[in-house]
Amino acid sequence: MRKPGRKPYGYRAKEREMIEQIVRKRRPRKGGLVVSYRQIVQELNDEGYRTRTGKPWYPRVVRLICERQKLAEAAERETGLSHKSDIGPEDYLSDEEVRRSHRTPLKPARARASIDDANLR
């Protein structure tokens, strides 16, 4: 079944590379210190990286990406199924299909009124 809406971050190859870079930056450094999300964001923005929409990174977004990656890796270990190949382009509706699915035909006002009147009798 196809899923409508925006594709998750990491769907595109360029985004997968960015996720790997974010996760790599989050790994403990020498001395066992973990880099904060704020520091990762600072590094990404200083290096000129931007989100899919061209905006600067925010700590909350980086945290959500890291958490989603951890869950996917845990599920992969538990089930033995790779999370990377489960979703493909065919699983999503095209932009045109999404627009069409949001259009709901409305009945003419007169027809609606007569239906409502019929239900009251």
Steps between C-alpha positions, in 0.01 A plus 500: 500500500631845410539765766400861429694802614856616533768237482698453822837668530758253378287377210731664245859377460645843585296505821617151599857628479404792727340263753816288506705815557271614785514158668879494456528842668281377789724200580711533815834668441828442682448486872143368457348845451187516287455811289180691576232552238564874523869447413409276206258765373768766534745287299246421227394863461863624507591249228215636286267199517128575481182298544291376209317833492823705507463613861764472775506197725344501848590279798152346518518383137844344552378328818197354319720374216737332748213342695332370183833354384550324836150349482556383143833339591346329804214365288751377245696313767180352647333392176797457272327717239679803366310825549682650202331288236149475643366817342541590138364758258208274411376516861414867474241692305625750247442868577212504251337196664524671840336814364224295339436305822445825693236622258159387615209570270231706670133449435310804381344701785146434379559125494645506848204697633249256351691205646502665844124572469433138405691377803294722733166355385 
